[in-house]
Amino acid sequence: MSGKKITPIVMENFEAEVLSHKGALMLDFWAEWCGPCKGLSPIIDEIANELPADMKVCKTNVDENQALAQQFRVMSIPTVIFFKDGEVVNRFVGVRDKQDYIDMMQSL
């Protein structure tokens, strides 16, 4: 267990935290009012603590960061976008099994 925290992403830190990250990163697009997002949130927390230290887990609130949601064409939430060295490589729309997220991160 690394005890990592989830990095909150806003437009101002997006480039530094996401695009400049070397290695695997998952970014969860969520909203306070979204039921499925609330169900996914504890799973994302567990994943952040279980992945190796070089893998990063981030979240962005779509209501507060609409430009990011538009930039990545997020139409439904939760949407988790996976990055490798700052490049988008995959996305999951809706809630998946915890292991699906872990497997995707480990394959990057």
HUVEN-V413696 format. One record per pair of residues at least 4 apart in sequence whose ideal C-beta (glycine too) atoms are under 8 Angstrom apart, sorted by sequence separation. I is the first residue (numbers start at 1). J is the second residue. D is the distance in Angstrom with one decimal. If there is no record, write none. Layout:
I|J|D, I|J|D
This chain:
9|13|6.3, 10|14|7.0, 13|17|4.8, 14|18|5.3, 15|19|4.7, 16|20|5.5, 17|21|6.6, 21|25|5.0, 30|34|6.1, 34|38|6.7, 35|39|6.7, 36|40|6.2, 37|41|6.4, 39|43|7.7, 40|44|5.9, 41|45|6.5, 42|46|6.5, 43|47|6.4, 44|48|6.4, 45|49|6.8, 46|50|6.1, 47|51|6.0, 51|55|4.1, 60|64|7.8, 61|65|6.1, 62|66|6.5, 65|69|6.4, 66|70|6.1, 67|71|6.2, 68|72|6.5, 70|74|7.6, 75|79|7.9, 83|87|6.2, 92|96|5.2, 96|100|4.0, 97|101|7.9, 98|102|6.5, 99|103|5.9, 100|104|6.4, 101|105|6.4, 102|106|6.2, 103|107|6.2, 104|108|7.1, 9|14|5.7, 14|19|6.8, 15|20|6.3, 32|37|8.0, 60|65|4.8, 69|74|4.2, 74|79|4.7, 83|88|5.9, 84|89|4.9, 96|101|6.4, 31|37|6.0, 51|57|6.8, 62|68|7.7, 82|88|7.3, 83|89|6.6, 18|25|6.2, 30|37|3.9, 62|69|4.3, 72|79|7.7, 74|81|7.9, 81|88|5.8, 82|89|5.3, 9|17|5.9, 60|68|5.6, 82|90|4.5, 92|100|6.9, 9|18|6.3, 18|27|6.2, 28|37|8.0, 48|57|3.9, 60|69|7.7, 72|81|5.8, 81|90|7.6, 82|91|6.7, 92|101|7.1, 7|17|5.5, 30|40|7.2, 47|57|6.1, 81|91|4.6, 82|92|7.9, 30|41|7.0, 80|91|6.6, 28|40|7.1, 62|74|6.3, 79|91|6.0, 80|92|4.8, 92|104|7.4, 44|57|6.4, 79|92|7.1, 79|93|5.1, 90|104|6.1, 44|59|6.8, 62|77|5.9, 78|93|7.7, 28|44|5.3, 72|88|7.3, 78|94|6.8, 76|93|5.3, 78|95|6.4, 9|27|6.3, 75|93|7.9, 76|94|7.0, 72|91|8.0, 89|108|6.3, 26|47|7.6, 80|101|6.6, 82|104|5.5, 82|105|7.0, 84|108|4.5, 82|108|6.4, 26|55|8.0, 28|57|7.6, 30|59|6.1, 32|61|7.0, 24|54|7.6, 25|55|7.1, 26|56|7.6, 28|58|7.0, 29|59|8.0, 30|60|7.5, 31|61|6.2, 33|63|8.0, 23|54|4.9, 24|55|4.6, 25|56|4.3, 26|57|5.5, 27|58|4.7, 28|59|4.5, 29|60|5.7, 30|61|6.4, 31|62|5.1, 32|63|7.0, 23|55|6.3, 24|56|7.3, 25|57|7.5, 26|58|7.1, 27|59|7.2, 28|60|7.3, 30|62|6.8, 31|63|5.2, 23|56|7.2, 25|58|6.5, 27|60|6.3, 29|62|5.3, 21|56|5.5, 44|80|7.9, 6|44|6.7, 40|78|4.9, 6|45|6.8, 17|56|7.7, 29|68|7.6, 18|58|6.4, 29|69|5.9, 37|77|5.7, 17|58|6.4, 36|77|7.5, 37|78|4.6, 6|48|5.0, 36|78|5.7, 5|48|7.2, 29|72|7.3, 34|77|5.2, 4|48|5.1, 34|78|6.7, 4|49|6.2, 29|74|4.7, 3|49|6.2, 31|77|5.7, 2|49|6.5, 4|51|7.5, 30|77|5.7, 1|49|5.5, 29|77|5.5, 30|78|5.2, 1|50|7.1, 2|51|7.4, 4|53|6.8, 7|56|6.5, 9|58|4.7, 29|78|6.5, 2|52|7.1, 7|57|7.2, 8|58|7.3, 9|59|6.7, 10|60|7.0, 28|78|6.1, 29|79|4.5, 55|105|5.4, 2|53|5.0, 6|57|5.1, 7|58|4.5, 8|59|6.0, 9|60|4.2, 28|79|7.8, 29|80|7.3, 47|98|6.5, 51|102|7.0, 6|58|6.5, 7|59|7.7, 8|60|7.2, 28|80|5.0, 29|81|7.1, 43|95|7.8, 46|98|6.6, 50|102|6.9, 4|57|7.1, 6|59|5.5, 27|80|6.9, 10|64|7.1, 11|65|6.0, 14|68|6.2, 26|80|5.5, 27|81|5.0, 47|101|5.4, 51|105|5.9, 10|65|5.7, 26|81|7.2, 27|82|7.9, 40|95|5.0, 43|98|4.9, 47|102|6.1, 9|65|7.1, 11|67|5.7, 26|82|5.3, 27|83|6.8, 39|95|6.0, 11|68|6.1, 25|82|7.3, 26|83|7.5, 44|101|7.7, 10|68|8.0, 24|82|7.2, 25|83|4.4, 36|94|6.7, 43|101|7.3, 47|105|7.5, 9|68|7.1, 24|83|7.4, 25|84|7.7, 36|95|5.1, 24|84|5.9, 23|84|7.3, 21|83|7.0, 23|85|6.8, 22|85|5.6, 19|83|7.9, 21|85|7.5, 22|86|7.8, 18|83|6.2, 21|86|6.3, 20|86|6.3, 19|86|4.2, 18|86|6.9, 26|101|6.6, 26|104|7.5, 26|105|6.0, 24|105|5.0, 24|106|7.8, 24|108|3.8, 23|108|7.6
